[in-house]
Amino acid sequence: MTRQITEMGKQGHLLEKMIKDLRAPLTNLNTAAENLKFYPDMPPEDRRGFEDIIIRESAELTRRFESVAEESGKITSSQWPLFDVLSTDILGCVVRRFEQDVDVSVTMTGVPLWLHADSFSLVLVLEHLIRFVRKSCKVSEIDLEVLLGDRRVYIDIIWQGEPIPQEVVDSMLDVTLPDTVSALRIADVLARHDSEMWSQKHRRQGYSLLRIPVPDSPRQWEAPPKPLPERSEFYDFSIAECPQELGGMADQPLSCLNYVVFDTETTGYRPSEGDEILSIAAVRIVNGRILGGERFERLVKPRRPIPESSLPFLEITEDMLQDEQPIQVVLPYFKDFVNEAVLVAHNGAFDMNFFRRMEDDAGVRFDNPVVDTLLLTLILDEERTDYTLESIGSWLGIEVVENRTIMGDCFLTAQIFLKLVDLLAEKGITTLGALIAATENVVEKKRHQPG
């Protein structure tokens, strides 16, 4: 309420100032115009004097009007509340606005990040800029991606082609956005987010981007209110011991394959003793891009209660699972999501062991190639003894947040996988067949190591 009263006071003061500032030039203009109209035979020097008044006062009127407009924009923008929002919510809204557009395909990529932003105005800006890029750069495919900067989140509009000249980018600042009450400009929205925009080359060869930095949210780094206790890790290297049918995929470049990166949450480590899957999460990778909008996330109702000994390590409770479907129903949905993609997981043998035991009951077969990021790490660092996602992510220079979920682990694994693929390419491992052979080789070495 105090803020609203303050803003109303600012508006009243601005209105009073506008009336006072505009009265003098308007009066002078009116006087000069009346004299020119009613005294057509006045001496030439008097006429030139009145014409000078009209030119001078018109310029002054324009200056004062622009000053008032600027102050009004500041007051209007200061009234917009900024909220913490996930990037996938904002980018998802933008993508949906283009679902029926036959001229352009917009894809959300990257890892979800927390922003501190005005969602509505930001969506309008991004929609307008995408339409501008499509038309001016003559492209039909555009990606939307978020990246973590220095206390900022970069929203990137990406296309194949050259960057947009800065003078063209600047010319868009005065564009008025549709569907806004106070005729907001792109410049107003950027100012509210303490932002600017520019175009540059993208890290992908032959691609460019238009970048808008926006405030991030402290929630990016918040630890959970009550951190879960550490659970002892169980690592299974057996996935490389089972021959995989790669078919025509064997000779395909890793960069050209489609992947589904997945993770599971279970009641324990021993499916042979009754432990079961409680949730499955996954995200898709296509053409080296993490598609943040293509995700799978389902809770699973186990056939028996969660053991009391497992509850302290889980964020899932019995109450959360009461209305969920059993694994026999959920697993076919997951298989449909995976389709023919290559499966990627960290310590994947563990998760696949649970799947294999339920394939008959669910009526599905997971005969997809499986890649384990744990084993890929060993190819690059055979002496490594810390196999946790956190350790490997930090080793690769990936930002690892504390407040992680099963979906968060999927995104982290996806980032790790893409980094590892780049590093493995430097060692000449560029196809799926070569990758599987390298994992088999490193496991064979591991088996013969003492201890």
C-alpha positions in Angstrom: 0.0 0.0 0.0 2.8 2.4 0.9 4.4 1.7 -2.5 1.1 2.4 -4.3 0.7 5.7 -2.5 4.2 6.7 -3.4 3.7 5.8 -7.1 0.4 7.8 -7.1 2.2 10.8 -5.7 4.8 10.5 -8.4 2.1 10.4 -11.1 0.4 13.4 -9.6 3.6 15.4 -9.5 4.4 14.5 -13.1 1.0 15.6 -14.3 1.3 18.9 -12.4 4.8 19.4 -13.9 3.6 18.6 -17.4 0.8 21.1 -17.2 3.2 23.8 -15.9 6.0 23.0 -18.4 3.8 22.9 -21.5 1.7 26.0 -20.8 4.5 28.5 -21.7 5.5 27.1 -25.1 1.9 26.4 -26.1 0.9 30.0 -25.2 3.8 31.4 -27.3 3.0 29.1 -30.2 -0.7 30.2 -30.1 0.3 33.9 -30.0 2.7 33.6 -32.9 0.2 31.6 -35.0 -2.6 34.2 -34.3 -0.4 37.1 -35.3 0.6 35.4 -38.5 -3.0 34.7 -39.4 -4.7 37.9 -38.5 -1.9 40.3 -39.6 -0.9 39.1 -43.1 0.5 42.5 -44.0 2.9 42.8 -41.1 6.5 43.9 -41.9 8.8 41.1 -43.1 11.1 41.4 -40.0 8.1 40.9 -37.7 6.9 37.9 -39.7 10.4 36.4 -39.4 10.3 37.0 -35.7 7.0 35.1 -35.2 8.2 32.3 -37.5 11.4 32.0 -35.3 9.1 31.8 -32.3 7.1 29.0 -33.8 10.3 27.0 -34.7 11.9 27.7 -31.3 8.8 26.9 -29.2 8.0 23.8 -31.3 11.5 22.4 -30.5 11.1 23.3 -26.8 7.7 21.7 -26.7 9.1 18.5 -28.3 12.0 18.5 -25.8 9.6 18.9 -22.8 7.2 16.3 -24.1 10.1 13.7 -24.5 11.2 14.5 -21.0 7.7 13.9 -19.7 7.4 10.7 -21.7 10.7 9.4 -20.3 9.6 10.1 -16.7 6.3 8.5 -17.4 8.0 5.4 -18.7 10.2 5.2 -15.6 7.1 5.4 -13.3 5.2 2.8 -15.4 8.1 0.4 -15.5 8.7 0.7 -11.8 5.2 -0.5 -11.2 5.9 -3.9 -12.8 6.5 -6.5 -10.2 9.3 -8.9 -10.9 8.9 -12.5 -9.7 11.1 -15.6 -9.5 10.1 -17.8 -12.4 11.7 -20.8 -14.1 13.0 -20.2 -17.6 11.1 -23.1 -19.0 7.8 -21.4 -18.0 8.7 -18.3 -19.9 10.2 -20.0 -22.9 7.5 -22.5 -23.0 4.9 -19.7 -23.3 6.9 -18.3 -26.2 7.2 -21.6 -28.0 3.4 -22.2 -27.7 2.8 -18.9 -29.4 4.5 -20.3 -32.5 2.9 -23.8 -32.5 0.5 -23.0 -35.3 3.0 -20.9 -37.2 3.9 -22.6 -40.5 6.7 -20.1 -41.3 9.0 -20.8 -38.3 9.7 -23.6 -35.8 10.8 -22.5 -32.4 12.6 -25.0 -30.1 13.4 -24.5 -26.4 16.9 -25.8 -25.5 19.2 -25.7 -22.5 18.9 -26.3 -18.8 16.1 -24.7 -16.8 17.3 -21.7 -14.7 15.6 -19.4 -12.2 15.0 -15.8 -13.4 13.7 -12.7 -11.6 11.5 -11.2 -14.3 8.2 -9.9 -15.5 7.0 -12.9 -17.4 4.2 -11.2 -19.5 6.3 -8.4 -20.9 9.3 -10.6 -21.5 7.2 -13.1 -23.5 6.0 -10.3 -25.7 9.5 -9.0 -26.3 10.8 -12.5 -27.2 7.9 -13.2 -29.5 8.5 -9.9 -31.4 12.2 -10.5 -31.6 11.7 -14.0 -33.0 9.4 -12.7 -35.6 11.9 -10.0 -36.5 14.8 -12.6 -36.8 12.7 -14.9 -38.9 11.8 -12.1 -41.3 15.1 -10.2 -41.5 17.4 -13.3 -41.4 15.1 -15.4 -43.6 15.2 -18.4 -41.3 12.6 -21.1 -40.5 14.2 -22.7 -37.5 15.0 -20.8 -34.3 16.2 -22.0 -30.9 15.6 -20.4 -27.5 18.2 -21.1 -24.9 19.2 -19.8 -21.4 22.7 -19.7 -20.0 24.0 -18.8 -16.6 26.2 -15.6 -16.6 27.6 -13.6 -13.8 24.5 -13.1 -11.6 22.6 -12.8 -14.9 20.7 -15.3 -17.0 21.3 -14.9 -20.8 18.2 -15.5 -22.9 19.5 -16.3 -26.4 17.6 -16.4 -29.7 19.6 -18.6 -32.0 19.5 -19.1 -35.8 21.7 -20.3 -38.6 23.3 -17.3 -40.3 25.1 -14.0 -39.5 24.7 -11.7 -36.5 22.4 -8.7 -36.8 24.2 -5.4 -37.0 24.0 -3.4 -33.7 22.4 -0.4 -35.4 19.6 -2.7 -36.5 19.3 -4.1 -33.0 19.1 -0.6 -31.5 16.4 0.4 -34.0 14.1 -2.2 -32.4 14.2 -0.5 -29.0 11.4 2.0 -29.8 9.1 -0.7 -31.1 5.8 -0.6 -29.2 4.6 -4.0 -28.0 1.0 -5.1 -28.7 -1.5 -6.1 -26.0 0.0 -3.7 -23.4 -2.1 -1.1 -21.6 0.5 1.7 -21.6 2.0 1.1 -25.0 5.2 -0.3 -23.7 8.3 -0.3 -25.9 11.0 -3.0 -26.0 13.3 -0.4 -24.4 10.9 0.0 -21.4 10.9 -3.8 -20.8 14.7 -4.0 -21.1 15.1 -1.0 -18.7 12.8 -2.7 -16.1 15.1 -5.7 -16.2 18.2 -3.5 -16.2 19.1 -5.1 -19.5 20.2 -4.5 -23.1 20.4 -6.6 -26.1 23.0 -7.4 -28.7 23.8 -9.9 -31.5 26.9 -12.0 -31.8 28.3 -15.3 -33.2 27.1 -18.5 -31.5 29.4 -21.2 -30.3 28.0 -23.5 -32.9 29.7 -23.0 -36.2 27.6 -21.0 -38.7 25.1 -19.9 -36.1 24.4 -16.5 -34.4 22.3 -15.2 -31.5 20.4 -12.3 -30.2 21.1 -12.0 -26.4 19.1 -10.5 -23.6 20.6 -10.7 -20.1 18.0 -10.7 -17.3 18.3 -10.8 -13.5 18.8 -14.3 -12.0 17.2 -15.4 -8.8 18.9 -16.4 -5.5 16.9 -19.6 -5.7 19.5 -20.7 -8.2 21.9 -21.5 -5.4 19.6 -22.2 -2.5 20.2 -25.4 -0.6 17.1 -27.4 0.4 15.7 -26.3 3.7 16.5 -29.7 5.1 19.2 -31.4 3.1 18.7 -35.1 2.7 21.4 -37.3 4.3 24.1 -38.7 2.1 23.2 -42.2 0.8 26.0 -44.7 0.3 26.8 -44.9 -3.4 26.6 -48.2 -5.4 28.4 -48.3 -8.8 27.8 -51.0 -11.3 30.2 -51.3 -14.3 28.5 -54.3 -15.8 26.7 -52.4 -18.5 29.8 -52.7 -20.7 30.0 -56.4 -20.2 26.7 -57.0 -22.2 27.0 -56.9 -26.0 24.9 -54.2 -27.4 23.1 -54.4 -30.8 24.0 -51.1 -32.5 22.9 -51.9 -36.0 23.2 -49.0 -38.3 23.9 -46.6 -35.4 27.4 -48.0 -34.9 29.0 -45.8 -37.6 26.9 -42.7 -37.0 28.7 -39.7 -35.6 27.8 -39.1 -31.9 26.8 -35.5 -32.8 24.1 -36.7 -35.2 22.3 -39.2 -32.8 19.2 -38.6 -30.7 19.5 -39.3 -27.0 17.3 -39.6 -24.0 19.1 -38.9 -20.7 17.3 -40.5 -17.8 17.4 -41.2 -14.1 15.4 -43.1 -11.6 14.7 -42.9 -7.9 14.3 -46.2 -6.1 13.6 -47.6 -2.7 17.1 -49.1 -2.5 19.8 -50.7 -4.5 18.6 -54.4 -4.7 15.7 -55.1 -7.1 16.4 -58.8 -6.5 15.4 -58.3 -2.9 12.2 -56.2 -3.6 13.5 -52.7 -4.1 11.4 -50.8 -6.7 11.4 -47.7 -8.9 9.6 -44.7 -7.3 10.1 -42.2 -10.2 11.5 -41.8 -13.7 12.7 -38.6 -15.2 14.3 -37.9 -18.6 15.2 -35.2 -21.1 15.9 -35.4 -24.8 19.1 -34.3 -26.7 18.9 -33.7 -30.4 21.8 -32.4 -32.6 23.9 -31.7 -29.6 21.1 -29.6 -27.9 19.4 -30.3 -24.7 15.7 -29.8 -25.4 14.4 -28.5 -22.1 10.8 -28.6 -23.3 10.9 -32.3 -24.1 10.9 -34.1 -20.8 9.4 -37.1 -19.1 8.7 -37.1 -15.4 6.5 -39.6 -13.6 6.0 -40.9 -10.1 5.5 -44.6 -9.7 3.4 -46.4 -7.1 5.4 -49.4 -5.7 3.8 -52.7 -5.0 4.8 -52.5 -1.3 5.4 -49.7 1.2 8.6 -47.8 1.0 11.0 -49.3 3.6 11.4 -47.1 6.7 15.2 -47.3 6.3 14.9 -45.6 2.8 12.5 -42.7 3.8 15.2 -40.4 5.2 17.0 -40.5 1.9 14.0 -39.7 -0.3 12.0 -36.6 -1.1 9.1 -38.9 -2.1 6.6 -39.9 0.5 3.9 -42.6 0.6 1.2 -40.0 0.4 2.6 -38.6 -2.9 2.3 -42.0 -4.5 -1.2 -43.0 -3.5 -2.8 -41.9 -6.8 0.1 -42.8 -9.1 0.2 -45.7 -11.5 2.4 -48.9 -11.1 5.6 -49.4 -13.0 3.8 -51.9 -15.4 1.8 -48.9 -16.6 4.4 -46.2 -16.5 7.2 -48.1 -18.2 5.4 -48.4 -21.6 4.9 -44.6 -21.5 8.6 -44.1 -20.9 9.4 -46.5 -23.8 7.2 -44.5 -26.1 9.0 -41.3 -25.1 12.4 -43.0 -25.7 11.4 -44.5 -29.0 14.6 -45.4 -30.9 16.9 -42.9 -29.1 20.2 -43.9 -27.5 19.7 -44.1 -23.7 22.2 -42.1 -21.5 22.5 -42.4 -17.8 25.0 -42.0 -15.0 25.7 -45.4 -13.5 23.3 -46.7 -16.1 23.6 -50.4 -15.3 21.9 -49.8 -12.0 18.8 -48.2 -13.6 18.7 -50.7 -16.5 18.7 -53.6 -14.0 15.4 -52.3 -12.6 14.0 -51.9 -16.1 15.0 -55.4 -17.2 13.2 -57.0 -14.3 9.9 -55.3 -15.2 10.0 -55.6 -19.0 7.9 -58.8 -19.2 5.3 -57.4 -16.8 5.1 -54.1 -18.7 5.2 -55.7 -22.2 8.2 -53.7 -23.4 11.8 -54.2 -24.4 14.6 -51.7 -23.8 16.9 -52.8 -26.6 18.2 -49.3 -27.2 21.9 -48.7 -27.0 22.9 -47.5 -23.6 25.7 -45.0 -22.8 27.0 -44.6 -19.3 28.6 -41.2 -18.4 30.4 -42.8 -15.5 32.3 -45.1 -18.0 32.9 -42.2 -20.4 34.6 -40.3 -17.6 36.9 -43.3 -16.9 37.9 -43.3 -20.6 39.3 -39.8 -20.0 40.5 -40.3 -16.5 41.2 -44.0 -15.6 42.6 -43.1 -12.2 39.4 -41.3 -11.1 37.9 -42.7 -7.8 35.1 -40.2 -7.2 32.3 -41.1 -9.6 29.6 -38.7 -8.3 27.8 -36.4 -10.6 28.8 -33.4 -8.5 32.5 -34.3 -8.7 32.5 -35.0 -12.5 30.4 -31.9 -13.2 32.8 -29.7 -11.3 35.8 -31.4 -13.0 34.2 -30.4 -16.4 33.5 -26.8 -15.3 29.7 -27.3 -15.1 27.8 -25.2 -12.5 26.4 -27.7 -10.0 23.5 -26.4 -7.9 22.8 -27.7 -4.5 19.0 -28.0 -4.5 18.9 -30.8 -7.1 15.9 -33.0 -8.0 15.8 -36.2 -10.1 15.0 -34.0 -13.2 17.9 -31.7 -12.1 20.2 -34.7 -12.2 19.0 -35.5 -15.7 19.9 -32.1 -16.9 23.3 -32.3 -15.1 23.9 -35.7 -16.7 23.0 -34.3 -20.1 25.4 -31.4 -19.7 28.2 -33.8 -18.6 27.5 -36.1 -21.5 27.8 -33.3 -24.1 31.0 -32.1 -22.5 32.4 -35.6 -22.5 31.5 -36.1 -26.2 33.5 -33.1 -27.1 36.5 -34.3 -25.1 36.3 -37.8 -26.5 36.2 -36.4 -30.1 39.7 -35.0 -29.4 40.8 -38.6 -28.7 39.4 -39.7 -32.0 36.2 -41.3 -30.5 33.5 -39.8 -32.7 31.0 -42.7 -33.5 28.7 -44.7 -31.3 30.6 -47.9 -32.2 33.9 -46.4 -31.2 32.4 -45.1 -27.9 30.9 -48.5 -26.9 34.2 -50.2 -27.7 36.1 -47.7 -25.6 33.8 -48.3 -22.6 34.3 -52.0 -23.0 38.0 -51.5 -23.1 38.1 -49.3 -19.9 36.0 -51.7 -18.0 38.2 -54.6 -19.0 41.2 -52.7 -17.6 39.3 -51.9 -14.5 38.5 -55.5 -13.9 42.2 -56.5 -14.0 43.3 -53.8 -11.7 44.4 -55.0 -8.2 41.9 -54.4 -5.4 
